[in-house]
Amino acid sequence: MLRCTSLPLSPTLRQSGKMVLRLGAHSRSTRLQHFWSKAHQDVLQSKLTYVRLCHRALKRPPRMCVLCACSVTQNIYRSQLRFYASSTHNSESDDEGFISDSEFDIDDFDRDQILDKDQFDQLRVVLYKNPKDPVVKALSMAASVQEVFDIIEKCQENLTVERTSQAIITLWDLQKLFGRYSFENPNVLNPQVAQFLEKITSHPTFLKLLENLENSHEELENNAVACMLLYLHRIGISNSSSVMQKLSILCLKRIEHFNVSALSRLSVYLRDQGLKGYFLQSKAIALISANLRKCSTADELKLITICLSSTRKLITESLFLDYQKLVNKLFDQGELVDCEVKIIIKILKFLNYPEWSPFGSSLSRKLLMSLVNKVPELTPEQVISVNNYFQSYLEPRDLLLKIQEHSALLIEENKFSHRVPDLLLCLAPYSSLKVRNHLEELVAEQLDDKNIYEFIPVIFKILRYIKTSNIKLCNAFWSKAMRAVEREIKEFPEPYLGYEENLRRGIYHRYMYFNNNLGGTYRHYYLEKNMTNKLYENLKGQERILPSKVAQMTAFILSYNDGSGIPDDLLEQVIEYAPQLSIFDTIVMSRGIQITLAFHPNNTQRTYTKQITAMCHMLNGCTERHVKNVKSLLDVTSITRAYLSRKGSPRTFLFEKLVHSHIPFIKELNSRHLRNIAMYFQHTKYLAPELLDAMADYIIENEEYVLQDTIERILTCIYYLGYHPTSGRKFFTACTRVLEKGSHYLQGLNTLQACLALALHNYLSSKMIHNVFNIKFLDQLDEEIDACYSKASYPSRVRHLLMELNRAVCIDQPEEGIPWFHEKYCEELLETVAVQDSVFHTEVHQILSEIIGNADVLRANAKTPYFYLIDFEFMLDENNHPVPVSFYVPAGNKSGSFIANRIENKKGYRRIAILLHNENSYCINNRLLIGRYQLQRRHLEVLGYTVVEIPHFMWYSMALGTYEDKVKYLRSIIYLESR
């Protein structure tokens, strides 16, 4: 073994550990790693050139621009902006022509430039294909509102129903285009979007169109009837108007004869009609089902998907399963291979609705996989949607890299678009340190956006993903978010019961899941105090009658109280509402308890502890009720995580019931669920072999899809538990292959944990070893330690894991030639370890002294080569007689340091290490020794020790009830080999 300088406790890895590896000098790269090229480092820096489409919309002098003629209220504008934001982000409009997925490039247009008509074509709804009427054709190609009105004015004496309907559709197309443009470009003045729509609907020519439509609506084709209902509703015509009433009655009469295209538009319209819409939807659902059975093309599937998405509250499980079979059939037949990407995205959207997401994970993954090579073709809206669906399942992994590469390019192309925050969110997960630093700068720029309210959820997620330690950035975000919400409350156009709390919840709920993200050190005290006061005011109002709102507001107030608890009347009300609390309510309440216990761990005030106990008891009752009615694995994992977050004991019958509740839904397992399950089994040390084997089998079957981070989570869980899956060799081989392909996507700490888990089971490959023990990786560790958000724990965790892995490689795989460079670190660390003086240790020491002898032959709290600390050590000769300590520890070496990293025993001699294992050394529900102690036992045996373990449950069992029984027991396990 190469002798080398060891690693002390405090200096950086660069100063010592890297030098002992004797590798060449390595300079740190200044380029963004892996997926973000240098070209993307100055994103959002260039100037925006833009075109004012509003002045083009009504272009003829001496007419005044209808968009800039007068002002409207800020409320109308904000409602319009939210409408377009939700449309582009969530594709809530399922009609094929409402919001087009085609990218509309405007970066190179200047203020007065006129757009070519063919750039509008891909945004149009085609109602009459190949029309013979030249007026209808001209209307379908019109490039401005004024052009539409001029055409209608010329033919108003001969205005047919086809001309009327086409004019209305074209007007919708044009206002839709401007709304989308205004969302992308903040330079458009605030009132212009609402003014555009208002001026269209109040224009005399438009009113003539409505009058003619009302008089001739019976002449409309079925598809045109559905179109008119949908687009007039979208433009803003009231449902109580006579024209809308007549169109609705006509639909009711003709619905049996609607084709799937008409059904899709009708379904989208009915979705917004509340109870009134259910009557027509109930008639439409049978027709949708009939069309589903006849569906044979991707275009038909798109329309079926739109229908089902709009009527999803009426869909039965059997109808959903029929839909799944249809999608699988068309996929296997190749119908979806070359179809438009937006069709796949619509299917994904439907499969990811909460009602059906548990049943559609495998199909969703198949569809996402089909998009891997199509990602470069996606528009910003599409890549944002695909990223959201990817995050729901965290697979397939090949898609993630493509999404991040394309998002970086789109940010470059859409520097000042409102989509930039969402595109930054696509870059944030699993990003390298350099990328995270750059994202901080970009997020700081987004905080100055006037529409920050719309993007609070997005920026929140980015900050959590990058785990920033920039306190100023966090303070700026929460301060501006809080001001934005209060401004939104004042300007909210249509107040409803509980709307203030509903808007504030976007802040306080996220804050509850953010403040502990910085190692428990970050707090925005002004937000906590101000929000608490606001919520108390809300609780005095009408919101007090809504159980869910009361529970969630109480959770925040409890989280950040001063340690005195909450008002008794509020506690009584929450307990009274317990039977009405949902799973989500219990999650938030549990989080509140978790936070307050973290901030007041030693609070023994009677009122405080009594309130916490009462709420935990109430929530346990809710858990009992919810677990009887779970419908999916998501429900089970959510309930279980809530139970554990409020410090629920894993030793209870309730927790066992929760664990067993996973088994019926194990077929719904995906990477997201796997990570959650692994996390809470790791933290509780609860051994559930059936679930762990199912998780291992899932990794084997889905090796090509799962992320490296998912592999690390399950490996770490298995290491902590000391469990060896039934499919051991296949499982560990699959994990090794995935990690070897991309361990650089993991943070340094996660890489070390994964390697240590593989080392426990002897599956740590040579490639993985040398990926860790080289200058590049140790550089990465240094950088992560410098930039980490949890200075109190992260550096020490990294350094200790590196030492444990260094020790495991040196002992188990010396042929790899990795030097031991942690001697100084271990010496300093052991100085901080308290000497064992427990009753268990004292009793064993007393009896060992009687059996073996005093300190001349028995060493307590001894250290071994590679600095394992063992409870007792002694040596026996070939006749089982104790050997003096001076025989195997030289007189000048009382400290126990070792010249060699192995011990050498004479023939027939045994050097015995006694290890005491208390209850924390085992899984809580099984007598399986946890991983770190299994590894210690093996390493001691490799080093030359005979290991004797004394479990606490044996020492304090009824079988060893007397002193004599304990003496007899120790003699039997020490001298067992001599028999």
Number of C-alpha atoms within 10 A of each C-alpha: 12 10 10 16 17 18 24 20 18 12 11 19 19 14 11 17 24 22 19 19 19 12 12 10 10 10 9 11 9 8 13 20 16 14 18 22 13 11 12 16 17 12 19 19 10 10 8 17 14 17 22 19 21 22 17 20 20 19 17 12 7 6 9 12 17 22 24 15 11 11 12 14 13 15 17 17 19 21 15 18 21 14 17 23 20 14 18 23 18 16 22 18 20 24 23 20 18 22 22 24 20 14 14 15 11 15 14 10 15 13 12 12 13 13 14 9 11 10 11 16 14 14 21 21 20 15 16 16 8 10 13 9 11 11 19 21 16 17 25 25 17 21 24 23 23 19 19 24 21 14 17 22 13 11 12 16 8 9 17 17 21 20 25 24 25 25 25 21 26 24 27 22 25 22 21 23 19 20 22 21 21 23 21 21 20 15 14 18 13 18 20 22 27 23 22 22 22 16 15 21 18 10 12 12 17 20 13 16 21 22 15 18 24 17 12 14 21 14 13 18 15 19 19 21 23 26 26 25 24 21 21 20 15 14 18 11 15 13 15 9 9 13 21 20 15 17 21 17 11 17 20 14 10 12 19 13 12 20 14 23 22 21 28 29 28 29 27 23 24 21 19 12 11 9 11 11 16 16 12 17 23 13 13 22 20 12 18 24 19 12 18 21 11 10 19 16 12 21 16 16 25 25 26 22 26 28 28 25 23 24 21 18 12 13 16 10 12 9 16 18 14 15 20 16 13 18 23 16 14 17 17 11 11 12 16 22 16 10 13 13 19 18 19 22 22 21 22 23 22 20 24 20 13 10 15 16 20 21 19 19 22 16 18 26 20 16 21 21 18 18 21 17 11 13 21 16 13 22 19 25 21 22 25 23 23 24 23 19 20 20 16 17 21 23 26 23 17 17 22 21 18 18 23 25 19 23 29 22 17 23 21 19 15 21 20 22 19 21 22 25 22 25 25 22 24 27 27 20 17 19 23 22 18 15 20 22 16 15 22 19 11 18 20 16 12 20 21 12 13 10 16 20 19 19 19 23 16 16 22 21 17 24 23 16 17 22 20 21 18 15 14 9 17 19 17 14 21 20 14 16 25 21 12 19 21 16 12 17 17 11 15 18 15 8 11 9 11 17 14 20 21 14 15 21 19 16 21 24 17 14 19 19 15 19 17 14 18 19 16 15 12 17 17 14 11 12 18 18 13 11 20 21 13 14 23 14 11 18 20 10 12 10 21 17 14 14 20 20 20 23 24 26 27 24 28 26 23 27 26 20 16 12 20 15 21 19 12 11 9 16 20 13 16 23 19 12 17 19 14 14 21 16 21 15 22 28 21 22 27 24 26 26 21 19 23 23 19 13 15 16 10 9 13 11 11 10 14 16 16 13 19 19 13 15 21 20 13 18 25 18 14 20 22 14 14 18 18 11 10 16 14 19 21 20 19 26 20 16 22 25 18 25 24 18 18 24 13 17 12 21 12 9 10 19 18 14 14 20 20 14 20 22 14 11 16 17 15 17 20 23 25 16 21 23 19 19 24 20 17 18 21 20 13 17 23 21 23 16 13 14 18 22 18 19 24 27 18 19 25 18 14 15 19 15 19 24 23 26 23 20 24 24 21 26 24 24 25 25 25 23 28 24 22 19 19 15 13 15 13 16 22 24 16 19 25 22 16 20 23 14 10 12 22 19 18 19 17 22 18 20 23 26 22 28 26 27 26 23 20 23 18 13 17 22 18 12 11 20 19 14 17 21 19 19 24 17 17 20 19 18 23 17 16 19 20 12 16 20 22 18 15 12 11 16 18 14 12 19 22 18 18 24 21 17 23 22 22 23 23 19 20 17 17 12 11 13 13 20 22 25 23 24 20 15 18 19 14 13 14 15 9 8 9 8 11 12 9 8 9 15 18 12 14 20 18 13 18 20 14 11 15 20 16 14 12 13 19 20 20 18 17 17 19 20 20 25 19 17 17 19 20 21 23 25 24 19 15 12 9 16 12 20 20 18 18 13 10 14 14 11 10 8 10 10 11 14 16 15 8 11 16 16 16 14 14 9 8 10 17 22 20 19 27 21 21 18 20 14 12 11 20 22 22 17 14 13 13 15 20 22 25 17 16 17 20 18 20 15 21 22 14 14 18 16 24 19 21 17 14 17 18 15 12 13 21 13 10 10 11 15 11 10 11 10 14 19 17 13 16 18 15 13 12 21 11 9 10 9 5
